[in-house]
Amino acid sequence: MPETAFLDARGEVLRDLPDFAREPETLRALYTAMVRARTFDAKAIALQRTGRLGTYASSLGQEAVSVGVAAAMAEEDVFLPSFREHGGQLWRGVTPEELFLYWGGDERGNDFAGPRQDFPVCVPVAAQFPHAAGVALAMQQTGEGVAVAIGGDGATSKGDFYEALNVVGAWDLPAVFVINNNQWAISMPRTEQTRARTLADKAVAAGLPGEQVDGNDVIAVREATARAIGRARGGEGGTLVECVSYRLGDHTTADDASRYRDDAEVSAHWKEEPLIRLRNHLVAEHGWGKAEEDALLRSCHDEIEAAAERYLATAPQPARAMFAHLYASLPEDVAAQAGEAGDG
């Protein structure tokens, strides 16, 4: 199955654009969301490097995947992200401050004020896919909504992924599984993970349609995801969408990718990254200029800086808070531990 793209690396149109991609405001919204995600990313890494945030997973070069997916979703759908979907979460209404709190080790960051039905960040690799199958089963019963989960290429090597994919196919569940194939599962290259020709081909064993798209083209990601969601919403079951991207940074801030990747390889992939691609298209076709670009960068910078300041000013929870959501009534031994924790 060929990789689908609408824009090439220079932002030039390769084929007829879908209707939404002919609307300047829609394209500007997609571009804004990717710039916002990258601005958040840069600030999060700066905070981590100065000891004010925990280990963090960058989405550098992969913004088009989560933004494109989230842009295709309806409000009632449920988003089940892994640990690299900041752009999609921000699109869905999670605030930068909440994301900073989460990555700073404060679980209050997962108590989203916005998309209450969306799941929190899933750090265990591929665990979100069985969760998505369960959500989709519930949605099948109510007849409302679609479960949309994103994971990396490494997730497709886990049993959780295969089991969830199989049950989605067997029960015709309204779920869309998206794979951000950024070519690296930490230090393991995609070529050493599987003999499958494409990761989208893994849908065949579950009896599902699979499609591979250019994950650096936000238009292609949104269009493919929208079609998959439409199938699910229409009672036609699930879909696997593989988005081919590239991880331009380290796996997380605890990783040093230079130990296992060649710098020349990474440099070559910078030419394909999604922000430049869409910006070039906006400049060529929709009058995007320096004034608009500067205003957007300034707006995103100011928003993220203000969110970071609020995060840093947030008082930490007392130690006793770790017991707050374990039980309706604490068992005697746990209650004793909570008492020892006190209020500090």
DOZANU-786567 format. One record per residue (C-alpha): residue in three letters; x negated, y, z. Coordinates in steps of 0.5 Angstrom, whole numbers, plus 500, padded with zeros to 3 digits. Each point is the difference from the previous one (the first is absolute). Layout:
N
aa=ALA, u=X, v=Y, w=Z
...
***
This chain:
344
aa=MET, u=500, v=500, w=500
aa=PRO, u=497, v=507, w=498
aa=GLU, u=498, v=505, w=505
aa=THR, u=505, v=506, w=499
aa=ALA, u=498, v=507, w=500
aa=PHE, u=503, v=507, w=497
aa=LEU, u=494, v=504, w=501
aa=ASP, u=493, v=499, w=499
aa=ALA, u=494, v=502, w=504
aa=ARG, u=500, v=507, w=497
aa=GLY, u=508, v=501, w=501
aa=GLU, u=502, v=499, w=493
aa=VAL, u=506, v=496, w=498
aa=LEU, u=499, v=493, w=498
aa=ARG, u=508, v=499, w=498
aa=ASP, u=507, v=502, w=501
aa=LEU, u=501, v=503, w=507
aa=PRO, u=506, v=498, w=504
aa=ASP, u=505, v=505, w=501
aa=PHE, u=497, v=502, w=507
aa=ALA, u=493, v=502, w=498
aa=ARG, u=503, v=505, w=495
aa=GLU, u=502, v=504, w=506
aa=PRO, u=495, v=505, w=502
aa=GLU, u=503, v=501, w=507
aa=THR, u=499, v=492, w=501
aa=LEU, u=493, v=500, w=498
aa=ARG, u=498, v=506, w=504
aa=ALA, u=503, v=496, w=506
aa=LEU, u=497, v=494, w=498
aa=TYR, u=493, v=504, w=500
aa=THR, u=501, v=504, w=506
aa=ALA, u=502, v=493, w=504
aa=MET, u=493, v=497, w=498
aa=VAL, u=496, v=507, w=501
aa=ARG, u=503, v=500, w=507
aa=ALA, u=498, v=493, w=501
aa=ARG, u=493, v=501, w=498
aa=THR, u=500, v=506, w=505
aa=PHE, u=503, v=496, w=506
aa=ASP, u=495, v=495, w=498
aa=ALA, u=494, v=504, w=500
aa=LYS, u=502, v=503, w=507
aa=ALA, u=501, v=493, w=503
aa=ILE, u=493, v=498, w=498
aa=ALA, u=497, v=507, w=503
aa=LEU, u=504, v=499, w=506
aa=GLN, u=497, v=492, w=501
aa=ARG, u=493, v=502, w=498
aa=THR, u=500, v=505, w=506
aa=GLY, u=503, v=495, w=505
aa=ARG, u=507, v=503, w=500
aa=LEU, u=504, v=495, w=496
aa=GLY, u=499, v=492, w=500
aa=THR, u=498, v=496, w=494
aa=TYR, u=503, v=502, w=494
aa=ALA, u=502, v=497, w=493
aa=SER, u=499, v=505, w=495
aa=SER, u=505, v=500, w=494
aa=LEU, u=495, v=504, w=495
aa=GLY, u=501, v=498, w=493
aa=GLN, u=506, v=496, w=501
aa=GLU, u=505, v=506, w=502
aa=ALA, u=504, v=498, w=494
aa=VAL, u=502, v=494, w=502
aa=SER, u=504, v=501, w=507
aa=VAL, u=503, v=507, w=497
aa=GLY, u=502, v=497, w=494
aa=VAL, u=504, v=494, w=504
aa=ALA, u=503, v=505, w=505
aa=ALA, u=502, v=505, w=494
aa=ALA, u=504, v=494, w=497
aa=MET, u=504, v=498, w=507
aa=ALA, u=506, v=502, w=502
aa=GLU, u=501, v=503, w=507
aa=GLU, u=504, v=494, w=503
aa=ASP, u=494, v=495, w=497
aa=VAL, u=495, v=498, w=505
aa=PHE, u=493, v=501, w=499
aa=LEU, u=495, v=495, w=503
aa=PRO, u=493, v=503, w=500
aa=SER, u=493, v=497, w=501
aa=PHE, u=495, v=504, w=502
aa=ARG, u=498, v=504, w=494
aa=GLU, u=507, v=503, w=498
aa=HIS, u=499, v=507, w=503
aa=GLY, u=503, v=504, w=494
aa=GLY, u=506, v=495, w=500
aa=GLN, u=502, v=501, w=507
aa=LEU, u=499, v=508, w=499
aa=TRP, u=505, v=500, w=494
aa=ARG, u=505, v=496, w=504
aa=GLY, u=500, v=505, w=506
aa=VAL, u=494, v=498, w=505
aa=THR, u=497, v=506, w=502
aa=PRO, u=492, v=501, w=500
aa=GLU, u=500, v=501, w=508
aa=GLU, u=503, v=493, w=501
aa=LEU, u=495, v=497, w=495
aa=PHE, u=495, v=503, w=504
aa=LEU, u=503, v=498, w=507
aa=TYR, u=500, v=493, w=497
aa=TRP, u=493, v=499, w=498
aa=GLY, u=498, v=504, w=506
aa=GLY, u=502, v=494, w=504
aa=ASP, u=507, v=503, w=502
aa=GLU, u=506, v=495, w=499
aa=ARG, u=504, v=506, w=500
aa=GLY, u=498, v=501, w=493
aa=ASN, u=504, v=494, w=498
aa=ASP, u=506, v=503, w=502
aa=PHE, u=502, v=504, w=494
aa=ALA, u=505, v=506, w=500
aa=GLY, u=501, v=499, w=493
aa=PRO, u=501, v=493, w=497
aa=ARG, u=503, v=496, w=506
aa=GLN, u=501, v=494, w=496
aa=ASP, u=493, v=500, w=497
aa=PHE, u=495, v=495, w=504
aa=PRO, u=493, v=502, w=503
aa=VAL, u=494, v=499, w=497
aa=CYS, u=498, v=493, w=500
aa=VAL, u=492, v=499, w=501
aa=PRO, u=500, v=492, w=500
aa=VAL, u=499, v=498, w=492
aa=ALA, u=507, v=498, w=497
aa=ALA, u=504, v=500, w=506
aa=GLN, u=505, v=505, w=497
aa=PHE, u=502, v=495, w=495
aa=PRO, u=504, v=495, w=504
aa=HIS, u=503, v=506, w=504
aa=ALA, u=502, v=503, w=493
aa=ALA, u=503, v=493, w=498
aa=GLY, u=504, v=501, w=507
aa=VAL, u=502, v=507, w=499
aa=ALA, u=502, v=498, w=493
aa=LEU, u=504, v=494, w=502
aa=ALA, u=504, v=505, w=505
aa=MET, u=501, v=505, w=494
aa=GLN, u=503, v=494, w=496
aa=GLN, u=505, v=499, w=505
aa=THR, u=502, v=507, w=501
aa=GLY, u=500, v=501, w=492
aa=GLU, u=496, v=507, w=502
aa=GLY, u=492, v=502, w=498
aa=VAL, u=494, v=496, w=498
aa=ALA, u=494, v=498, w=504
aa=VAL, u=493, v=503, w=497
aa=ALA, u=494, v=498, w=502
aa=ILE, u=493, v=502, w=498
aa=GLY, u=493, v=496, w=501
aa=GLY, u=493, v=499, w=498
aa=ASP, u=497, v=495, w=495
aa=GLY, u=497, v=496, w=506
aa=ALA, u=508, v=499, w=503
aa=THR, u=501, v=496, w=494
aa=SER, u=495, v=495, w=502
aa=LYS, u=504, v=499, w=507
aa=GLY, u=505, v=495, w=501
aa=ASP, u=505, v=505, w=503
aa=PHE, u=500, v=503, w=493
aa=TYR, u=502, v=494, w=496
aa=GLU, u=505, v=497, w=505
aa=ALA, u=504, v=507, w=500
aa=LEU, u=499, v=500, w=492
aa=ASN, u=503, v=493, w=500
aa=VAL, u=506, v=502, w=505
aa=VAL, u=502, v=506, w=496
aa=GLY, u=500, v=496, w=493
aa=ALA, u=504, v=494, w=503
aa=TRP, u=505, v=504, w=504
aa=ASP, u=500, v=506, w=494
aa=LEU, u=499, v=505, w=506
aa=PRO, u=500, v=508, w=498
aa=ALA, u=492, v=501, w=501
aa=VAL, u=495, v=503, w=496
aa=PHE, u=493, v=498, w=502
aa=VAL, u=494, v=505, w=497
aa=ILE, u=493, v=498, w=500
aa=ASN, u=495, v=506, w=500
aa=ASN, u=494, v=496, w=497
aa=ASN, u=495, v=505, w=502
aa=GLN, u=495, v=494, w=498
aa=TRP, u=497, v=499, w=507
aa=ALA, u=502, v=496, w=506
aa=ILE, u=495, v=503, w=504
aa=SER, u=494, v=498, w=497
aa=MET, u=503, v=494, w=496
aa=PRO, u=501, v=502, w=493
aa=ARG, u=507, v=498, w=496
aa=THR, u=496, v=496, w=496
aa=GLU, u=498, v=495, w=505
aa=GLN, u=507, v=500, w=504
aa=THR, u=504, v=496, w=494
aa=ARG, u=499, v=497, w=493
aa=ALA, u=507, v=503, w=499
aa=ARG, u=500, v=504, w=493
aa=THR, u=503, v=506, w=504
aa=LEU, u=503, v=500, w=507
aa=ALA, u=507, v=502, w=496
aa=ASP, u=500, v=493, w=498
aa=LYS, u=500, v=497, w=507
aa=ALA, u=508, v=502, w=499
aa=VAL, u=501, v=494, w=495
aa=ALA, u=499, v=494, w=506
aa=ALA, u=506, v=504, w=504
aa=GLY, u=504, v=500, w=493
aa=LEU, u=500, v=508, w=501
aa=PRO, u=498, v=505, w=494
aa=GLY, u=493, v=503, w=501
aa=GLU, u=497, v=506, w=497
aa=GLN, u=494, v=504, w=500
aa=VAL, u=499, v=507, w=499
aa=ASP, u=495, v=505, w=500
aa=GLY, u=499, v=502, w=508
aa=ASN, u=497, v=507, w=498
aa=ASP, u=506, v=502, w=496
aa=VAL, u=505, v=502, w=505
aa=ILE, u=505, v=501, w=494
aa=ALA, u=499, v=492, w=499
aa=VAL, u=501, v=498, w=507
aa=ARG, u=506, v=504, w=501
aa=GLU, u=503, v=498, w=494
aa=ALA, u=499, v=492, w=501
aa=THR, u=502, v=501, w=507
aa=ALA, u=506, v=503, w=498
aa=ARG, u=502, v=494, w=496
aa=ALA, u=498, v=495, w=505
aa=ILE, u=504, v=504, w=505
aa=GLY, u=506, v=500, w=495
aa=ARG, u=500, v=493, w=499
aa=ALA, u=500, v=498, w=507
aa=ARG, u=506, v=505, w=501
aa=GLY, u=504, v=497, w=495
aa=GLY, u=499, v=493, w=503
aa=GLU, u=495, v=497, w=495
aa=GLY, u=495, v=499, w=506
aa=GLY, u=493, v=502, w=501
aa=THR, u=494, v=502, w=496
aa=LEU, u=492, v=500, w=501
aa=VAL, u=497, v=506, w=497
aa=GLU, u=492, v=501, w=500
aa=CYS, u=497, v=507, w=500
aa=VAL, u=493, v=500, w=497
aa=SER, u=496, v=505, w=504
aa=TYR, u=493, v=501, w=503
aa=ARG, u=498, v=501, w=507
aa=LEU, u=495, v=506, w=499
aa=GLY, u=498, v=500, w=508
aa=ASP, u=498, v=495, w=505
aa=HIS, u=505, v=495, w=502
aa=THR, u=501, v=504, w=507
aa=THR, u=496, v=505, w=504
aa=ALA, u=497, v=493, w=503
aa=ASP, u=497, v=498, w=493
aa=ASP, u=494, v=502, w=496
aa=ALA, u=502, v=498, w=493
aa=SER, u=493, v=502, w=497
aa=ARG, u=498, v=493, w=503
aa=TYR, u=504, v=496, w=495
aa=ARG, u=502, v=505, w=494
aa=ASP, u=495, v=503, w=495
aa=ASP, u=501, v=508, w=500
aa=ALA, u=500, v=500, w=493
aa=GLU, u=506, v=495, w=500
aa=VAL, u=504, v=505, w=505
aa=SER, u=498, v=506, w=496
aa=ALA, u=503, v=497, w=493
aa=HIS, u=506, v=500, w=504
aa=TRP, u=501, v=507, w=502
aa=LYS, u=501, v=501, w=493
aa=GLU, u=507, v=497, w=500
aa=GLU, u=502, v=502, w=507
aa=PRO, u=508, v=502, w=500
aa=LEU, u=500, v=508, w=502
aa=ILE, u=495, v=502, w=494
aa=ARG, u=504, v=496, w=495
aa=LEU, u=507, v=503, w=502
aa=ARG, u=497, v=507, w=501
aa=ASN, u=497, v=500, w=493
aa=HIS, u=507, v=498, w=498
aa=LEU, u=503, v=506, w=503
aa=VAL, u=495, v=505, w=498
aa=ALA, u=501, v=497, w=493
aa=GLU, u=508, v=499, w=499
aa=HIS, u=503, v=504, w=506
aa=GLY, u=496, v=507, w=501
aa=TRP, u=496, v=498, w=506
aa=GLY, u=495, v=505, w=502
aa=LYS, u=495, v=502, w=505
aa=ALA, u=505, v=504, w=504
aa=GLU, u=504, v=494, w=501
aa=GLU, u=495, v=496, w=501
aa=ASP, u=497, v=505, w=505
aa=ALA, u=506, v=501, w=504
aa=LEU, u=502, v=492, w=500
aa=LEU, u=493, v=499, w=503
aa=ARG, u=501, v=506, w=505
aa=SER, u=507, v=497, w=502
aa=CYS, u=497, v=493, w=501
aa=HIS, u=494, v=502, w=504
aa=ASP, u=504, v=505, w=505
aa=GLU, u=505, v=495, w=501
aa=ILE, u=495, v=494, w=502
aa=GLU, u=496, v=505, w=504
aa=ALA, u=506, v=502, w=504
aa=ALA, u=502, v=492, w=501
aa=ALA, u=493, v=499, w=502
aa=GLU, u=500, v=505, w=505
aa=ARG, u=507, v=498, w=503
aa=TYR, u=497, v=493, w=501
aa=LEU, u=494, v=502, w=503
aa=ALA, u=504, v=504, w=505
aa=THR, u=505, v=494, w=502
aa=ALA, u=499, v=498, w=507
aa=PRO, u=499, v=492, w=500
aa=GLN, u=505, v=495, w=503
aa=PRO, u=498, v=498, w=507
aa=ALA, u=498, v=493, w=501
aa=ARG, u=506, v=497, w=502
aa=ALA, u=503, v=502, w=493
aa=MET, u=498, v=493, w=498
aa=PHE, u=505, v=496, w=504
aa=ALA, u=506, v=505, w=498
aa=HIS, u=502, v=496, w=494
aa=LEU, u=498, v=492, w=502
aa=TYR, u=506, v=498, w=503
aa=ALA, u=507, v=502, w=502
aa=SER, u=498, v=499, w=507
aa=LEU, u=493, v=499, w=502
aa=PRO, u=498, v=493, w=503
aa=GLU, u=497, v=500, w=507
aa=ASP, u=493, v=499, w=498
aa=VAL, u=500, v=505, w=494
aa=ALA, u=504, v=505, w=505
aa=ALA, u=494, v=499, w=504
aa=GLN, u=495, v=502, w=495
aa=ALA, u=505, v=506, w=498
aa=GLY, u=499, v=502, w=507
aa=GLU, u=493, v=500, w=500
aa=ALA, u=500, v=504, w=494
aa=GLY, u=503, v=506, w=504
aa=ASP, u=502, v=506, w=496
aa=GLY, u=493, v=502, w=498
***
